[in-house]
């Protein structure tokens, strides 16, 4: 079995110590892993800088992509996998592959979805700064409730809106369509331990989207 991890840039920058925890999970497992790194704060800062020069939207997308590759390079050095900068639809299934964005107009969630299809994976872990998906913004509402399960249709309604470089999603709705059409589950969580629990068929926290 291959586990695909969409490693959010915000998660990466705010929880660098958890990369070592992820390293332990990967190397104590007999599963294969594909990690797709987001851009996070680095990408948004570069996109903001690029906007000062009135760059075209596709050029700002490219800036974001390059930022994800920098993050992937660092993560790969820590985890000791294989750095991949090609098309996620052609990714080779190995013990550990680390990559970032690829195509202008694609988020790294879309790359994760295509990587899951290519590797015949049935699960994507979306590592987020939040514990999971909430019914409302938990940073603004104290009564926000964690949703344990969620359909891709509901996800689309929550995420509906304009897609621009650097935009934050729970999970990209276009990636959700790919996952739904290919029977791929998405687990949104901020706990590395949930990956190990899922592999062992144990109950995990966070939100299951299917």
C-alpha positions in Angstrom: 0.0 0.0 0.0 1.1 3.5 -0.8 0.3 6.5 1.5 0.1 9.9 -0.1 0.7 12.9 2.1 -0.2 16.4 1.1 2.1 18.3 3.5 0.7 21.7 3.9 3.1 24.6 3.8 1.6 26.1 6.9 1.9 22.8 8.8 5.5 22.6 7.7 6.5 26.0 8.8 4.6 26.0 12.1 5.6 22.4 13.1 9.1 21.7 11.8 9.7 19.3 14.7 7.0 17.0 13.4 9.1 16.2 10.3 11.3 14.1 12.6 8.2 12.4 13.9 7.1 11.8 10.3 10.5 10.3 9.6 10.0 7.8 12.4 6.6 6.7 11.1 7.9 6.3 7.5 11.0 4.3 8.4 9.2 2.1 10.9 6.5 1.2 8.3 6.6 -1.3 5.4 4.4 1.0 3.4 5.5 3.2 0.5 5.0 7.0 0.8 4.7 9.9 -1.6 4.9 13.4 0.0 3.8 16.5 -1.8 4.9 19.7 -0.2 2.9 22.9 -0.2 4.4 26.4 -0.4 2.9 27.9 2.7 4.3 31.2 4.0 7.3 31.0 1.7 5.1 30.8 -1.4 2.7 33.6 -0.3 5.6 35.9 0.5 7.2 35.3 -2.9 3.8 35.7 -4.7 3.2 39.0 -2.8 6.7 40.1 -3.9 6.0 39.1 -7.5 2.7 41.0 -7.5 4.7 44.3 -7.0 6.0 43.9 -10.5 2.6 43.2 -12.0 3.6 39.7 -13.1 1.0 37.7 -15.1 -1.1 35.2 -13.0 0.7 32.2 -14.7 4.0 33.7 -13.7 2.9 34.0 -10.1 1.7 30.4 -10.2 5.2 29.4 -11.3 6.7 31.3 -8.4 4.5 29.3 -6.1 5.5 26.1 -7.7 9.2 26.8 -7.3 8.6 27.6 -3.6 7.1 24.2 -3.1 10.1 22.5 -4.7 12.4 24.4 -2.3 10.3 23.0 0.6 10.4 19.5 -0.9 14.2 19.7 -1.2 14.6 20.5 2.5 12.0 17.8 3.6 13.7 15.2 1.4 17.1 15.9 2.9 15.6 15.2 6.3 13.7 12.1 5.3 16.2 10.6 2.9 13.9 9.8 0.1 14.0 10.6 -3.6 13.3 14.2 -4.8 11.0 14.2 -7.8 10.2 17.3 -9.9 8.2 15.7 -12.7 4.6 15.0 -13.6 2.7 13.4 -10.6 0.6 11.4 -13.1 3.9 9.6 -14.0 5.3 9.2 -10.6 7.1 5.9 -9.8 6.0 4.1 -6.7 9.0 3.7 -4.4 9.6 3.6 -0.6 9.7 7.3 -0.3 9.3 10.1 -3.0 9.1 13.8 -2.1 7.9 16.4 -4.5 6.1 19.7 -4.8 3.9 21.5 -7.3 4.2 20.8 -11.1 1.7 22.5 -13.4 0.6 26.1 -13.6 -3.0 26.2 -12.3 -2.7 23.1 -10.1 -2.5 23.2 -6.3 -0.3 20.7 -4.5 -3.6 19.0 -3.5 -4.2 18.3 -7.2 -0.7 16.9 -7.5 -1.4 14.7 -4.5 -4.6 13.4 -6.0 -2.9 12.6 -9.3 0.0 10.9 -7.4 -2.5 8.8 -5.5 -4.1 7.7 -8.8 -0.7 6.9 -10.4 0.4 4.9 -7.3 -3.0 3.2 -6.9 -3.2 4.6 -3.4 -6.6 4.7 -1.7 -5.7 7.3 1.0 -4.3 10.9 1.1 -3.4 12.5 4.4 -3.8 16.2 4.2 -1.6 17.5 7.0 -3.0 20.8 8.1 -2.5 23.3 10.9 -6.0 22.4 12.1 -7.1 19.2 13.8 -9.5 18.6 10.9 -12.4 20.2 9.1 -14.7 22.4 11.2 -18.3 23.6 10.5 -17.0 27.2 10.8 -13.6 28.9 11.2 -12.2 27.8 14.6 -9.9 30.8 14.7 -13.0 33.1 14.7 -15.7 31.0 16.5 -15.3 29.4 19.9 -18.2 27.0 19.2 -16.8 25.6 16.0 -17.3 21.9 15.8 -14.9 19.3 14.3 -16.6 17.3 11.6 -15.5 13.6 11.8 -16.8 12.7 8.4 -17.5 14.8 5.3 -18.6 14.1 1.7 -16.8 15.5 -1.3 -20.0 17.2 -2.2 -20.1 19.1 1.1 -16.4 19.9 0.7 -17.1 21.5 -2.6 -19.7 23.7 -1.1 -17.4 24.8 1.7 -14.5 25.5 -0.7 -16.5 27.0 -3.5 -14.9 30.3 -4.8 -12.2 31.8 -6.8 -8.9 29.9 -7.1 -5.8 32.2 -7.1 -2.1 31.6 -6.4 -1.4 31.3 -2.7 -5.0 30.7 -1.7 -5.7 28.4 1.2 -8.1 25.5 0.9 -9.2 22.8 3.3 -8.6 20.5 0.4 -8.7 21.7 -3.2 -12.2 21.0 -4.7 -10.7 20.0 -8.0 -8.5 17.5 -6.2 -11.6 16.3 -4.4 -13.3 15.5 -7.8 -10.3 13.4 -8.8 -10.3 11.5 -5.4 -14.1 10.9 -5.6 -13.9 9.5 -9.1 -11.1 7.2 -8.2 -12.3 6.0 -4.8 -9.6 7.8 -2.8 -10.2 8.8 0.8 -8.8 12.1 2.3 -7.9 12.4 5.9 -7.5 15.9 7.2 -5.5 16.1 10.4 -2.6 17.8 12.2 -1.4 14.6 14.0 1.4 12.5 12.5 0.3 9.7 14.7 -2.9 9.4 12.7 -0.9 8.0 9.8 0.5 5.2 11.9 -3.0 4.5 13.3 -4.5 4.4 9.9 -1.9 1.9 8.7 -2.7 -0.3 11.7 -6.4 0.0 11.0 -7.0 1.8 14.3 -9.3 4.7 14.9 -7.8 8.1 14.0 -8.7 11.7 14.8 -9.2 14.4 12.3 -11.8 14.4 9.4 -12.4 11.7 6.9 -13.6 12.9 3.5 -15.1 10.3 1.2 
